[in-house]
């Protein structure tokens, strides 16, 4: 199967397919949660409940300092919350460790696609509930936040452990059994053993390497700079303002339904992520 590109049908058995789908649903929840948290702040009922009345304009509005503090809590939650925190840091690694190399780029791409699709779904929901009267405008989206975590928490126990992680813990027989579950029916025993041998060899090579500070050695500084720069400039584009304050900003203009704007942005993001997902292995990572 070495020469096959993106051969999902030839390399994905039922166990691996369900595992990848469950992880995608988990990441769907992050986009669902994040965008729902932001979009509900543009609802009139939310402003009436938590804002202050402006007598000159005759409307309720959220104080800017309060909005800034309120939105900062979500990042504090990501740093301390076990579910969201582990989801952000572990999901891409786990995806790459359980997926055959010929489909690895495509599967890891589902991370961002699922996130954007979750944002699209909740923005459509907010577009609908935004026309309701009363607190159900924002309480309905907030109540849905508990649905996906319940599904993931119920099914995650059936997901095989990462073979690579098991090898790192010295549990090689368990790693072989886990890899077998993820490859059974699509790969021969010889191919599974060969993949396990590559995992073991890679880990042994990593153990022989130097310390963290060697990332800043003159021979490695260019690579380190590329990684740091890519993450820095990703945030410097201003995309965080759009995702967090987009609905509130559109509402302040007073010329268009803010939830229509967020739905349009979510559609563009989702379609772009899907396109990138299919082109990752064809055009390269840059």
Backbone as CSV, one residue per row, in Angstrom:
resi,resn,N_x,N_y,N_z,CA_x,CA_y,CA_z,C_x,C_y,C_z
1,UNK,0.812,-1.206,0.000,0.000,0.000,0.000,0.851,1.263,0.000
2,UNK,2.141,1.104,-0.091,3.037,2.240,0.032,2.825,3.256,-1.065
3,UNK,2.461,2.824,-2.254,2.335,3.749,-3.356,0.972,4.389,-3.466
4,UNK,0.023,3.979,-2.655,-1.324,4.500,-2.751,-1.441,5.807,-1.983
5,UNK,-2.086,6.791,-2.612,-2.259,8.097,-1.991,-3.703,8.245,-1.539
6,UNK,-3.887,8.597,-0.284,-5.211,8.856,0.262,-6.160,7.688,0.021
7,UNK,-5.644,6.487,0.219,-6.444,5.294,-0.034,-7.246,4.942,1.214
8,UNK,-8.318,5.693,1.433,-9.105,5.514,2.653,-9.791,4.154,2.685
9,UNK,-10.405,3.782,1.590,-11.137,2.516,1.554,-10.205,1.322,1.716
10,UNK,-8.991,1.453,1.191,-8.056,0.332,1.244,-7.323,0.227,2.587
11,UNK,-7.312,1.292,3.381,-6.516,1.281,4.600,-7.313,1.512,5.881
12,UNK,-8.603,1.831,5.766,-9.411,2.093,6.957,-10.373,0.939,7.223
13,UNK,-10.195,0.270,8.358,-11.186,-0.731,8.757,-12.259,-0.038,9.600
14,UNK,-13.244,-0.798,10.054,-14.365,-0.212,10.785,-13.911,0.454,12.084
15,UNK,-12.986,-0.197,12.793,-12.521,0.334,14.090,-11.814,1.679,13.908
16,UNK,-10.958,1.767,12.929,-10.237,3.007,12.684,-11.186,4.101,12.204
17,UNK,-12.127,3.745,11.341,-13.085,4.721,10.822,-13.912,5.324,11.952
18,UNK,-14.430,4.478,12.841,-15.244,4.962,13.957,-14.413,5.806,14.929
19,UNK,-13.144,5.412,15.111,-12.264,6.176,15.994,-12.017,7.565,15.448
20,UNK,-11.706,7.648,14.145,-11.455,8.942,13.515,-12.710,9.816,13.559
21,UNK,-13.867,9.214,13.334,-15.126,9.969,13.380,-15.407,10.502,14.783
22,UNK,-15.142,9.685,15.804,-15.376,10.127,17.177,-14.459,11.293,17.537
23,UNK,-13.197,11.211,17.127,-12.265,12.296,17.401,-12.688,13.556,16.651
24,UNK,-13.210,13.394,15.425,-13.703,14.542,14.662,-14.901,15.180,15.361
25,UNK,-15.775,14.350,15.920,-16.928,14.864,16.671,-16.455,15.638,17.902
26,UNK,-15.413,15.135,18.540,-14.859,15.823,19.705,-14.358,17.209,19.324
27,UNK,-13.670,17.320,18.190,-13.176,18.624,17.754,-14.312,19.504,17.247
28,UNK,-15.339,18.901,16.676,-16.551,19.619,16.301,-17.088,20.380,17.514
29,UNK,-17.010,19.738,18.672,-17.522,20.351,19.899,-16.776,21.627,20.256
30,UNK,-15.469,21.662,19.996,-14.699,22.863,20.346,-15.163,24.052,19.511
31,UNK,-15.332,23.858,18.193,-15.834,24.945,17.357,-17.251,25.322,17.736
32,UNK,-18.059,24.327,18.049,-19.443,24.529,18.466,-19.492,25.372,19.739
33,UNK,-18.669,25.013,20.696,-18.615,25.684,21.993,-18.099,27.115,21.847
34,UNK,-16.964,27.262,21.170,-16.322,28.568,21.051,-17.199,29.573,20.312
35,UNK,-17.729,29.174,19.164,-18.546,30.087,18.379,-19.894,30.375,19.048
36,UNK,-20.452,29.369,19.711,-21.700,29.593,20.429,-21.518,30.571,21.576
37,UNK,-20.413,30.447,22.277,-20.093,31.345,23.385,-19.979,32.786,22.898
38,UNK,-19.398,32.974,21.713,-19.194,34.320,21.170,-20.470,34.892,20.560
39,UNK,-21.172,34.091,19.767,-22.335,34.599,19.038,-23.499,34.959,19.960
40,UNK,-23.685,34.214,21.043,-24.810,34.504,21.941,-24.671,35.860,22.618
41,UNK,-23.460,36.404,22.667,-23.261,37.713,23.280,-23.880,38.845,22.455
42,UNK,-24.184,38.574,21.196,-24.799,39.590,20.337,-26.315,39.561,20.403
43,UNK,-26.881,38.674,21.217,-28.334,38.557,21.312,-28.896,39.623,22.245
44,UNK,-30.057,40.158,21.888,-30.684,41.217,22.680,-30.999,40.751,24.095
45,UNK,-31.469,39.505,24.231,-31.801,38.981,25.554,-30.556,38.870,26.434
46,UNK,-29.426,38.536,25.826,-28.168,38.434,26.567,-27.749,39.812,27.067
47,UNK,-27.855,40.833,26.191,-27.499,42.196,26.587,-28.420,42.708,27.686
48,UNK,-29.701,42.342,27.611,-30.651,42.773,28.631,-30.363,42.115,29.972
49,UNK,-29.921,40.869,29.926,-29.653,40.120,31.154,-28.361,40.569,31.832
50,UNK,-27.321,40.836,31.055,-26.001,41.095,31.618,-25.471,42.506,31.350
51,UNK,-26.168,43.280,30.525,-25.683,44.604,30.171,-26.300,45.722,30.996
52,UNK,-26.063,46.944,30.535,-26.587,48.138,31.184,-27.477,48.900,30.206
53,UNK,-28.488,49.563,30.760,-29.439,50.283,29.920,-28.882,51.652,29.562
54,UNK,-28.894,51.953,28.259,-28.455,53.251,27.758,-29.688,54.105,27.496
55,UNK,-29.927,55.084,28.364,-31.142,55.895,28.251,-31.157,56.722,26.975
56,UNK,-29.991,57.170,26.538,-29.930,57.998,25.327,-30.370,57.215,24.095
57,UNK,-29.931,55.946,24.001,-30.268,55.107,22.840,-31.502,54.253,23.078
58,UNK,-31.882,54.118,24.325,-33.044,53.304,24.640,-32.829,51.816,24.457
59,UNK,-31.588,51.375,24.591,-31.260,49.959,24.407,-30.306,49.503,25.497
60,UNK,-30.199,48.175,25.630,-29.230,47.591,26.539,-27.931,47.316,25.782
61,UNK,-26.817,47.466,26.479,-25.510,47.202,25.855,-24.566,46.608,26.892
62,UNK,-23.658,45.778,26.429,-22.671,45.164,27.311,-21.485,46.105,27.473
63,UNK,-21.065,46.413,28.699,-19.870,47.249,28.899,-18.643,46.592,28.264
64,UNK,-17.825,47.394,27.607,-16.675,46.838,26.874,-15.690,46.113,27.790
65,UNK,-15.482,46.660,28.988,-14.566,46.005,29.928,-15.133,44.646,30.341
66,UNK,-16.433,44.596,30.577,-17.088,43.341,30.955,-16.965,42.316,29.828
67,UNK,-17.175,42.749,28.578,-17.066,41.846,27.429,-15.658,41.277,27.322
68,UNK,-14.666,42.147,27.497,-13.270,41.691,27.425,-12.963,40.678,28.516
69,UNK,-13.412,40.949,29.735,-13.180,40.022,30.844,-13.921,38.705,30.604
70,UNK,-15.160,38.811,30.150,-15.998,37.628,29.942,-15.378,36.700,28.903
71,UNK,-14.864,37.277,27.816,-14.276,36.451,26.759,-12.909,35.907,27.131
72,UNK,-12.256,36.526,28.082,-10.957,35.994,28.519,-11.127,34.734,29.347
73,UNK,-12.323,34.546,29.932,-12.556,33.371,30.770,-12.478,32.074,29.967
74,UNK,-12.860,32.135,28.681,-12.855,30.916,27.878,-11.437,30.390,27.695
75,UNK,-10.450,31.307,27.619,-9.061,30.870,27.459,-8.498,30.360,28.784
76,UNK,-8.962,30.961,29.884,-8.573,30.431,31.184,-9.144,29.028,31.356
77,UNK,-10.371,28.842,30.867,-10.997,27.525,30.939,-10.256,26.496,30.109
78,UNK,-9.781,26.905,28.925,-9.032,25.982,28.066,-7.737,25.550,28.718
79,UNK,-7.147,26.442,29.520,-5.881,26.126,30.177,-6.079,25.197,31.367
80,UNK,-7.265,25.253,31.984,-7.499,24.479,33.193,-8.468,23.321,32.998
81,UNK,-9.313,23.397,31.963,-10.314,22.363,31.748,-9.674,21.121,31.131
82,UNK,-9.915,19.969,31.728,-9.290,18.730,31.261,-9.751,18.377,29.855
83,UNK,-11.060,18.500,29.598,-11.600,18.068,28.308,-11.102,18.941,27.162
84,UNK,-11.342,20.261,27.244,-10.944,21.163,26.160,-9.432,21.251,26.052
85,UNK,-8.740,21.332,27.193,-7.283,21.449,27.166,-6.619,20.258,26.509
86,UNK,-7.034,19.054,26.883,-6.461,17.851,26.278,-6.882,17.719,24.821
87,UNK,-8.092,18.170,24.512,-8.567,18.100,23.135,-7.673,18.916,22.210
88,UNK,-7.322,20.133,22.648,-6.505,21.019,21.826,-5.091,20.483,21.642
89,UNK,-4.531,19.888,22.684,-3.129,19.478,22.624,-2.925,18.044,22.153
90,UNK,-3.902,17.169,22.406,-3.700,15.740,22.164,-4.289,15.274,20.835
91,UNK,-5.420,15.857,20.413,-6.137,15.347,19.241,-5.260,15.236,17.996
92,UNK,-4.547,16.302,17.555,-3.732,16.152,16.332,-2.662,15.077,16.458
93,UNK,-2.070,14.967,17.637,-1.026,13.956,17.851,-1.632,12.560,17.770
94,UNK,-2.753,12.357,18.445,-3.408,11.053,18.442,-3.839,10.662,17.032
95,UNK,-4.384,11.632,16.274,-4.806,11.356,14.903,-3.637,10.858,14.062
96,UNK,-2.493,11.528,14.179,-1.337,11.151,13.367,-0.754,9.809,13.788
97,UNK,-0.923,9.437,15.061,-0.322,8.199,15.560,-1.147,6.958,15.248
98,UNK,-2.436,7.111,14.963,-3.262,5.934,14.696,-3.562,5.748,13.215
99,UNK,-3.211,6.726,12.389,-3.591,6.710,10.976,-2.448,6.209,10.098
100,UNK,-2.736,5.371,9.095,-1.703,4.955,8.136,-1.106,6.174,7.439
101,UNK,0.167,6.130,7.134,0.865,7.312,6.628,0.287,7.863,5.333
102,UNK,-0.294,6.999,4.484,-0.804,7.485,3.208,-2.057,8.341,3.360
103,UNK,-2.703,8.279,4.521,-3.903,9.098,4.750,-3.721,10.055,5.927
104,UNK,-2.502,10.161,6.417,-2.259,10.934,7.645,-2.560,12.414,7.471
105,UNK,-2.109,13.005,6.374,-2.354,14.423,6.146,-3.834,14.741,6.058
106,UNK,-4.577,13.880,5.366,-6.014,14.083,5.204,-6.727,14.000,6.552
107,UNK,-6.391,12.990,7.358,-7.079,12.781,8.632,-6.757,13.888,9.623
108,UNK,-5.497,14.296,9.707,-5.146,15.388,10.611,-5.862,16.677,10.175
109,UNK,-6.123,16.796,8.879,-6.870,17.953,8.382,-8.304,18.013,8.882
110,UNK,-8.853,16.874,9.306,-10.214,16.880,9.839,-10.297,17.665,11.147
111,UNK,-9.151,17.881,11.789,-9.107,18.674,13.033,-9.716,20.048,12.793
112,UNK,-9.195,20.771,11.791,-9.674,22.127,11.521,-11.034,22.118,10.840
113,UNK,-11.257,21.151,9.948,-12.549,21.079,9.267,-13.677,20.850,10.265
114,UNK,-13.476,19.940,11.207,-14.500,19.659,12.212,-14.743,20.871,13.102
115,UNK,-13.668,21.564,13.444,-13.794,22.764,14.278,-14.652,23.809,13.572
116,UNK,-14.361,24.077,12.301,-15.122,25.079,11.548,-16.565,24.633,11.322
117,UNK,-16.756,23.331,11.086,-18.112,22.838,10.862,-18.949,22.963,12.136
118,UNK,-18.323,22.725,13.279,-19.021,22.927,14.550,-19.448,24.374,14.719
119,UNK,-18.558,25.304,14.318,-18.899,26.720,14.372,-20.041,27.059,13.425
120,UNK,-20.054,26.422,12.250,-21.130,26.663,11.285,-22.476,26.210,11.844
121,UNK,-22.507,25.034,12.449,-23.765,24.494,12.979,-24.320,25.392,14.083
122,UNK,-23.476,25.780,15.046,-23.975,26.593,16.157,-24.350,27.989,15.690
123,UNK,-23.658,28.523,14.690,-24.040,29.841,14.173,-25.385,29.792,13.469
124,UNK,-25.680,28.692,12.803,-27.003,28.517,12.194,-28.083,28.426,13.279
125,UNK,-27.753,27.734,14.366,-28.691,27.635,15.479,-28.935,29.015,16.093
126,UNK,-27.862,29.769,16.295,-27.997,31.119,16.852,-28.772,32.035,15.901
127,UNK,-28.595,31.798,14.609,-29.368,32.572,13.619,-30.860,32.325,13.803
128,UNK,-31.211,31.099,14.182,-32.616,30.768,14.406,-33.132,31.241,15.748
129,UNK,-32.383,30.973,16.823,-32.864,31.354,18.161,-32.778,32.854,18.392
130,UNK,-31.967,33.562,17.601,-31.838,35.005,17.772,-33.132,35.759,17.529
131,UNK,-34.067,35.132,16.829,-35.352,35.777,16.545,-36.397,35.489,17.618
132,UNK,-36.032,34.633,18.600,-36.961,34.333,19.689,-36.980,35.479,20.696
133,UNK,-37.947,35.453,21.579,-38.020,36.460,22.638,-37.670,35.798,23.960
134,UNK,-37.008,36.547,24.815,-36.677,36.015,26.126,-35.325,35.333,26.178
135,UNK,-35.026,34.770,27.334,-33.706,34.204,27.589,-33.415,32.939,26.798
136,UNK,-34.460,32.321,26.214,-34.225,31.117,25.419,-33.365,31.406,24.190
137,UNK,-33.226,32.676,23.830,-32.336,33.054,22.730,-30.943,32.468,22.928
138,UNK,-30.389,32.650,24.113,-29.027,32.165,24.368,-28.988,30.892,25.215
139,UNK,-30.077,30.600,25.937,-30.077,29.402,26.770,-30.164,28.124,25.942
140,UNK,-30.853,28.173,24.791,-30.934,26.991,23.933,-29.555,26.616,23.387
141,UNK,-28.798,27.559,22.784,-27.432,27.203,22.349,-26.550,26.740,23.506
142,UNK,-26.650,27.405,24.644,-25.823,27.005,25.787,-26.178,25.604,26.268
143,UNK,-27.456,25.262,26.251,-27.864,23.932,26.674,-27.318,22.842,25.769
144,UNK,-27.140,23.163,24.472,-26.616,22.194,23.520,-25.122,21.928,23.723
145,UNK,-24.444,22.778,24.494,-23.017,22.586,24.749,-22.725,21.247,25.429
146,UNK,-23.717,20.696,26.126,-23.499,19.472,26.902,-23.727,18.208,26.075
147,UNK,-24.285,18.363,24.871,-24.644,17.189,24.079,-23.419,16.423,23.592
148,UNK,-22.509,17.096,22.897,-21.345,16.426,22.304,-20.416,15.841,23.368
149,UNK,-20.078,16.576,24.440,-19.221,15.970,25.472,-19.802,14.695,26.063
150,UNK,-21.133,14.639,26.183,-21.768,13.430,26.712,-21.556,12.245,25.771
151,UNK,-21.698,12.494,24.454,-21.489,11.443,23.460,-20.034,10.964,23.478
152,UNK,-19.105,11.919,23.484,-17.678,11.576,23.450,-17.278,10.824,24.720
153,UNK,-17.734,11.311,25.871,-17.389,10.665,27.144,-17.924,9.239,27.217
154,UNK,-19.050,8.982,26.551,-19.647,7.649,26.567,-18.933,6.674,25.632
155,UNK,-18.363,7.195,24.549,-17.789,6.314,23.519,-16.272,6.220,23.546
156,UNK,-15.596,7.139,24.234,-14.132,7.189,24.171,-13.486,5.926,24.731
157,UNK,-14.213,5.208,25.596,-13.652,4.002,26.225,-13.479,2.864,25.218
158,UNK,-14.114,2.966,24.068,-14.005,1.929,23.043,-12.913,2.234,22.016
159,UNK,-12.230,3.370,22.188,-11.171,3.771,21.258,-9.853,3.118,21.666
160,UNK,-9.162,2.443,20.748,-7.869,1.830,21.082,-6.839,2.890,21.463
161,UNK,-5.946,2.538,22.374,-4.883,3.449,22.780,-3.877,3.610,21.645
162,UNK,-3.182,4.735,21.635,-2.162,4.987,20.618,-1.040,3.950,20.732
163,UNK,-0.742,3.222,19.646,0.363,2.251,19.689,1.694,2.920,20.039
164,UNK,1.909,4.108,19.540,3.158,4.814,19.812,3.290,5.121,21.310
165,UNK,2.220,5.567,21.908,2.248,5.895,23.342,2.543,4.638,24.157
166,UNK,1.943,3.514,23.760,2.174,2.258,24.479,3.626,1.818,24.363
167,UNK,4.219,1.989,23.184,5.632,1.640,23.007,6.496,2.516,23.900
168,UNK,6.167,3.798,23.982,6.934,4.722,24.823,6.864,4.331,26.290
169,UNK,5.799,3.627,26.679,5.656,3.181,28.065,6.193,1.763,28.260
170,UNK,6.826,1.212,27.229,7.404,-0.113,27.342,6.401,-1.242,27.238
171,UNK,5.213,-0.958,26.750,4.146,-1.977,26.657,3.992,-2.404,25.196
172,UNK,5.012,-3.078,24.683,5.088,-3.370,23.253,4.021,-4.380,22.815
173,UNK,3.720,-5.359,23.640,2.697,-6.334,23.260,1.322,-5.673,23.145
174,UNK,1.024,-4.777,24.066,-0.235,-4.040,23.995,-0.260,-3.130,22.769
175,UNK,0.905,-2.578,22.429,0.991,-1.718,21.251,0.689,-2.520,19.983
176,UNK,1.195,-3.736,19.926,0.926,-4.602,18.770,-0.549,-4.956,18.689
177,UNK,-1.178,-5.198,19.830,-2.600,-5.527,19.843,-3.441,-4.323,19.419
178,UNK,-3.066,-3.150,19.894,-3.797,-1.938,19.539,-3.658,-1.628,18.052
179,UNK,-2.442,-1.744,17.535,-2.212,-1.500,16.118,-2.961,-2.517,15.262
180,UNK,-3.028,-3.748,15.758,-3.767,-4.783,15.036,-5.247,-4.444,14.916
181,UNK,-5.830,-3.888,15.986,-7.241,-3.493,15.945,-7.485,-2.398,14.907
182,UNK,-6.508,-1.508,14.760,-6.652,-0.379,13.845,-6.319,-0.731,12.393
183,UNK,-5.684,-1.891,12.185,-5.258,-2.269,10.826,-5.871,-3.590,10.362
184,UNK,-6.496,-4.336,11.253,-7.004,-5.669,10.936,-7.964,-5.643,9.750
185,UNK,-7.719,-6.549,8.806,-8.589,-6.653,7.635,-8.143,-5.824,6.455
186,UNK,-7.263,-4.861,6.693,-6.782,-3.994,5.617,-5.279,-4.144,5.387
187,UNK,-4.567,-4.636,6.384,-3.130,-4.850,6.294,-2.815,-6.275,6.735
188,UNK,-1.768,-6.838,6.170,-1.341,-8.175,6.576,-0.587,-8.087,7.902
189,UNK,-0.413,-9.247,8.548,0.341,-9.279,9.806,1.767,-8.785,9.598
190,UNK,2.334,-9.108,8.446,3.701,-8.663,8.154,3.769,-7.139,8.052
191,UNK,2.772,-6.534,7.423,2.752,-5.067,7.292,2.535,-4.403,8.648
192,UNK,1.713,-5.006,9.491,1.478,-4.456,10.828,2.746,-4.540,11.666
193,UNK,3.434,-5.702,11.585,4.695,-5.853,12.326,5.745,-4.873,11.829
194,UNK,5.782,-4.642,10.528,6.749,-3.698,9.960,6.456,-2.277,10.438
195,UNK,5.185,-1.904,10.507,4.824,-0.566,10.996,5.189,-0.410,12.461
196,UNK,4.952,-1.457,13.244,5.329,-1.406,14.657,6.840,-1.265,14.812
197,UNK,7.589,-1.954,13.965,9.056,-1.848,14.021,9.515,-0.424,13.715
198,UNK,8.842,0.241,12.775,9.174,1.637,12.462,8.875,2.552,13.649
199,UNK,7.759,2.285,14.328,7.414,3.090,15.502,8.470,2.932,16.584
200,UNK,8.873,1.675,16.830,9.891,1.401,17.850,11.208,2.066,17.486
201,UNK,11.605,1.953,16.222,12.874,2.546,15.772,12.844,4.060,15.918
202,UNK,11.704,4.668,15.579,11.585,6.115,15.688,11.688,6.597,17.118
203,UNK,11.070,5.871,18.036,11.125,6.253,19.446,12.530,6.077,20.002
204,UNK,13.190,4.993,19.628,14.566,4.774,20.083,15.491,5.870,19.577
205,UNK,15.254,6.337,18.365,16.058,7.419,17.813,15.810,8.717,18.573
206,UNK,14.547,8.971,18.944,14.213,10.180,19.689,14.877,10.179,21.056
207,UNK,14.925,9.004,21.700,15.528,8.915,23.027,17.014,9.222,22.998
208,UNK,17.631,9.056,21.845,19.063,9.309,21.724,19.358,10.775,21.438
209,UNK,18.307,11.575,21.177,18.533,12.968,20.838,18.742,13.810,22.086
210,UNK,19.109,15.102,21.852,19.493,15.982,22.945,18.327,16.590,23.689
211,UNK,18.609,17.707,24.370,17.645,18.341,25.255,16.791,19.367,24.505
212,UNK,15.835,19.939,25.229,14.944,20.959,24.683,15.718,22.169,24.181
213,UNK,16.790,22.531,24.854,17.533,23.739,24.516,18.257,23.625,23.177
214,UNK,18.378,22.409,22.650,19.003,22.253,21.339,18.116,22.780,20.215
215,UNK,16.843,23.051,20.538,15.965,23.682,19.543,16.485,25.060,19.144
216,UNK,17.273,25.673,20.033,17.786,27.017,19.779,19.259,27.003,19.392
217,UNK,19.746,25.812,19.075,21.112,25.695,18.565,21.160,26.288,17.154
218,UNK,22.271,26.911,16.763,22.360,27.519,15.422,21.944,26.596,14.286
219,UNK,22.163,25.287,14.427,21.770,24.365,13.357,20.263,24.168,13.286
220,UNK,19.556,24.435,14.392,18.117,24.189,14.442,17.282,25.465,14.517
221,UNK,17.945,26.612,14.658,17.209,27.840,14.928,16.256,28.216,13.791
222,UNK,16.608,27.866,12.555,15.717,28.191,11.431,14.407,27.411,11.536
223,UNK,14.495,26.129,11.830,13.292,25.311,11.983,12.435,25.813,13.142
224,UNK,13.092,26.114,14.259,12.367,26.623,15.423,11.681,27.935,15.085
225,UNK,12.379,28.794,14.350,11.805,30.087,13.962,10.589,29.935,13.067
226,UNK,10.625,28.951,12.165,9.488,28.719,11.271,8.254,28.313,12.072
227,UNK,8.441,27.420,13.042,7.314,26.952,13.861,6.744,28.087,14.699
228,UNK,7.623,28.824,15.388,7.163,29.930,16.231,6.520,31.018,15.378
229,UNK,7.150,31.322,14.247,6.621,32.367,13.370,5.262,32.026,12.795
230,UNK,5.081,30.772,12.401,3.799,30.358,11.826,2.675,30.534,12.839
231,UNK,2.934,30.135,14.090,1.907,30.280,15.120,1.679,31.741,15.502
232,UNK,2.748,32.524,15.527,2.605,33.949,15.868,1.798,34.695,14.815
233,UNK,2.170,34.524,13.545,1.493,35.264,12.486,0.084,34.766,12.221
234,UNK,-0.211,33.524,12.629,-1.581,33.033,12.545,-2.495,33.886,13.414
235,UNK,-2.030,34.217,14.615,-2.808,35.074,15.501,-2.739,36.536,15.081
236,UNK,-1.618,36.939,14.498,-1.442,38.335,14.093,-2.339,38.726,12.917
237,UNK,-2.923,37.757,12.236,-3.826,38.069,11.125,-5.110,38.749,11.598
238,UNK,-5.410,38.626,12.893,-6.632,39.209,13.427,-7.813,38.263,13.411
239,UNK,-7.575,37.018,13.053,-8.679,36.063,12.977,-9.337,35.852,14.334
240,UNK,-8.572,36.060,15.413,-9.144,35.867,16.739,-10.216,36.915,17.039
241,UNK,-10.009,38.132,16.542,-11.025,39.181,16.725,-12.313,38.789,16.010
242,UNK,-12.178,38.260,14.796,-13.361,37.861,14.025,-14.130,36.751,14.717
243,UNK,-13.400,35.744,15.240,-14.077,34.601,15.850,-14.685,34.931,17.200
244,UNK,-14.074,35.857,17.941,-14.559,36.166,19.285,-15.541,37.335,19.288
245,UNK,-15.238,38.390,18.523,-16.047,39.600,18.572,-16.803,39.880,17.269
246,UNK,-16.744,38.930,16.327,-17.365,39.170,15.023,-18.841,39.509,15.101
247,UNK,-19.609,38.733,15.877,-21.052,38.957,15.988,-21.346,40.292,16.676
248,UNK,-20.623,40.603,17.748,-20.819,41.866,18.445,-20.476,43.055,17.553
249,UNK,-19.408,42.937,16.781,-18.997,44.028,15.886,-20.050,44.248,14.808
250,UNK,-20.549,43.158,14.214,-21.574,43.278,13.175,-22.854,43.895,13.740
251,UNK,-23.195,43.524,14.983,-24.386,44.090,15.609,-24.234,45.589,15.837
252,UNK,-23.029,46.027,16.192,-22.796,47.443,16.462,-22.970,48.309,15.213
253,UNK,-22.829,47.713,14.031,-23.014,48.461,12.789,-24.484,48.818,12.572
254,UNK,-25.376,47.948,13.040,-26.802,48.212,12.948,-27.376,48.149,11.552
255,UNK,-26.661,47.526,10.623,-27.122,47.488,9.226,-27.431,46.082,8.723
256,UNK,-27.047,45.061,9.481,-27.233,43.690,9.021,-27.411,42.773,10.219
257,UNK,-28.117,41.688,10.019,-28.274,40.701,11.078,-26.899,40.111,11.415
258,UNK,-26.411,40.264,12.649,-25.059,39.788,12.984,-24.896,38.285,12.802
259,UNK,-25.978,37.532,12.975,-25.889,36.082,12.855,-25.821,35.642,11.394
260,UNK,-26.316,36.473,10.497,-26.135,36.200,9.067,-24.652,36.328,8.704
261,UNK,-24.005,37.330,9.289,-22.570,37.535,9.046,-21.768,36.349,9.564
262,UNK,-22.075,35.894,10.788,-21.307,34.790,11.353,-21.528,33.491,10.573
263,UNK,-22.733,33.287,10.046,-23.004,32.092,9.241,-22.200,32.147,7.941
264,UNK,-22.160,33.316,7.299,-21.394,33.459,6.056,-19.913,33.184,6.303
265,UNK,-19.369,33.753,7.372,-17.959,33.522,7.703,-17.699,32.045,7.990
266,UNK,-18.633,31.404,8.685,-18.468,29.986,9.017,-18.504,29.120,7.763
267,UNK,-19.352,29.466,6.798,-19.417,28.725,5.534,-18.097,28.843,4.787
268,UNK,-17.562,30.062,4.710,-16.286,30.285,4.018,-15.168,29.500,4.697
269,UNK,-15.114,29.566,6.020,-14.078,28.845,6.769,-14.163,27.338,6.541
270,UNK,-15.379,26.803,6.584,-15.564,25.360,6.430,-15.168,24.894,5.035
271,UNK,-15.605,25.612,4.013,-15.272,25.231,2.636,-13.767,25.324,2.383
272,UNK,-13.136,26.354,2.937,-11.678,26.503,2.770,-10.928,25.367,3.459
273,UNK,-11.395,24.988,4.652,-10.746,23.894,5.381,-10.893,22.569,4.644
274,UNK,-12.059,22.327,4.067,-12.273,21.093,3.299,-11.353,21.053,2.086
275,UNK,-11.238,22.182,1.396,-10.365,22.247,0.235,-8.911,21.993,0.629
276,UNK,-8.476,22.622,1.725,-7.106,22.427,2.202,-6.863,20.982,2.622
277,UNK,-7.880,20.362,3.190,-7.760,18.976,3.639,-7.453,18.035,2.482
278,UNK,-8.065,18.257,1.326,-7.845,17.396,0.168,-6.554,17.744,-0.580
279,UNK,-6.079,18.989,-0.411,-4.899,19.416,-1.160,-3.602,19.255,-0.357
280,UNK,-3.724,18.963,0.934,-2.533,18.902,1.784,-1.488,17.937,1.255
281,UNK,-1.915,16.727,0.875,-0.966,15.721,0.418,-0.579,15.896,-1.044
282,UNK,-1.344,16.682,-1.791,-1.061,16.863,-3.214,-0.098,18.033,-3.463
283,UNK,-0.282,19.148,-2.731,0.505,20.353,-2.996,1.621,20.582,-1.974
284,UNK,1.635,19.817,-0.882,2.656,20.013,0.125,2.116,20.773,1.319
285,UNK,2.912,20.843,2.387,2.467,21.448,3.641,2.658,22.955,3.691
286,UNK,3.458,23.525,2.831,3.721,24.961,2.917,2.566,25.777,2.377
